[in-house]
């Protein structure tokens, strides 16, 4: 067995792991019942699923004698953007009250999503 | 000399990052491309320096790298745990909970990294921050003991980030 063969097997294992976690993420999206709970499923796909698939891609390129590592960039951009979209979705959930009640804070602070702003009040009075 | 260096590299870390990203984008290493990446890495921070008024001081790159390794390891472990929870527990058994994490960090960059880390680690999503930035609202998928999760976040991530962003 040459190095290229070992590389291909490793890549196959990576692809299987990635596919399995993507499947679990999809199952979670269907199975979970609460909007906030459902948010947890895609984070698995975004990290482990895509990560393992990209690792497989890197291994294949090295097994074939090349060198391709710009998959790392895809990973980096995903890691930088995924939390922001998750944060936006959870902010919408809090704002529309379609999840459990958020805990109260002591010391006169509120969660920034629930702060009543002056311009919001003006719009409410008009309506 | 130091003033010239500060003028040329308003953000040394951004310069390094842009160079590395440029070389990675090319996908094959050559000296010419590295030099061109370095030129981009000098020109872009210089040209956009007006919009980055606060120079990040005391950013520890070495500790950041070890922090990234720790986070990747945590992501691997948490992925398996959460996949197990999703597959085996019914919706009723799942104890999802809001967790309020009191923050000691104050710098916006550090807070962004902390919130991003919490979201990337499966099982927890950072949802909101209090209006004065003193508390972080985290949603956990399955947390039988919410205080333990809070302590974990504080000791594992926040304490390290406090050393990175001085």
Contacts between the chains, C-beta under 8 A, distances in Angstrom:
chain1	res1	chain2	res2	distance
A	21	B	79	6.4
A	21	B	83	6.5
A	24	B	83	4.5
A	24	B	86	5.9
A	24	B	87	6.4
A	27	B	86	6.6
A	27	B	87	7.0
A	28	B	86	4.3
A	31	B	86	6.9
A	31	B	91	7.3
A	32	B	86	7.4
A	32	B	91	6.6
A	32	B	94	7.8
A	33	B	91	4.8
A	34	B	91	8.0
A	34	B	96	6.7
A	36	B	96	6.8
A	36	B	125	7.4
A	36	B	127	7.5
A	36	B	139	5.0
A	37	B	91	7.8
A	37	B	94	7.0
A	37	B	96	5.3
A	37	B	141	6.0
A	39	B	125	5.4
A	39	B	139	7.3
A	40	B	82	6.7
A	40	B	86	7.8
A	40	B	122	6.6
A	40	B	123	6.5
A	40	B	125	6.4
A	40	B	139	8.0
A	40	B	141	4.3
A	41	B	86	6.8
A	43	B	119	6.4
A	43	B	120	6.8
A	43	B	122	5.2
A	43	B	125	6.8
A	44	B	79	5.7
A	44	B	82	6.1
A	44	B	83	6.5
A	44	B	86	7.9
A	44	B	122	4.8
A	46	B	120	7.9
A	47	B	75	5.1
A	47	B	79	6.6
A	47	B	120	5.8
A	47	B	122	6.7
A	48	B	75	6.9
A	48	B	76	7.1
A	48	B	79	4.1
A	48	B	122	7.5
A	67	B	28	7.1
A	68	B	27	5.7
A	69	B	24	6.4
A	69	B	27	7.2
A	70	B	24	5.0
A	70	B	25	6.1
A	70	B	26	8.0
A	70	B	27	4.6
A	72	B	24	6.2
A	73	B	21	6.5
A	73	B	24	4.9
A	73	B	25	6.6
A	79	B	116	7.4
A	79	B	120	6.1
A	80	B	116	7.5
A	82	B	119	7.0
A	82	B	120	6.8
A	83	B	115	6.4
A	83	B	116	4.1
A	83	B	119	3.8
A	83	B	120	6.2
A	83	B	126	7.2
A	86	B	119	4.9
A	86	B	125	5.5
A	87	B	115	7.0
A	87	B	119	6.8
A	87	B	125	7.8
A	87	B	126	6.5
A	87	B	127	7.0
A	90	B	125	5.9
A	90	B	126	7.9
A	90	B	127	3.8
A	90	B	128	7.1
A	90	B	139	6.6
A	91	B	127	6.9
A	91	B	128	6.4
A	93	B	127	7.7
A	94	B	127	6.3
A	94	B	128	6.0
A	99	B	139	8.0
A	100	B	96	7.6
A	100	B	98	6.5
A	102	B	98	6.0
A	102	B	128	7.3
A	102	B	137	6.4
A	103	B	98	5.1
A	103	B	100	5.5
A	103	B	137	7.6
A	105	B	100	7.1
A	105	B	130	5.7
A	105	B	135	5.9
A	107	B	134	7.7
A	109	B	130	4.4
A	109	B	131	5.8
A	109	B	132	5.5
A	109	B	134	6.3
A	109	B	135	6.7
A	110	B	130	6.8
A	110	B	131	5.5
A	111	B	128	4.5
A	111	B	129	7.5
A	111	B	130	5.9
A	111	B	131	7.3
A	111	B	137	5.9
A	112	B	128	6.2
A	112	B	129	5.6
A	112	B	130	6.5
A	112	B	131	4.7
A	113	B	128	5.1
A	115	B	131	5.2
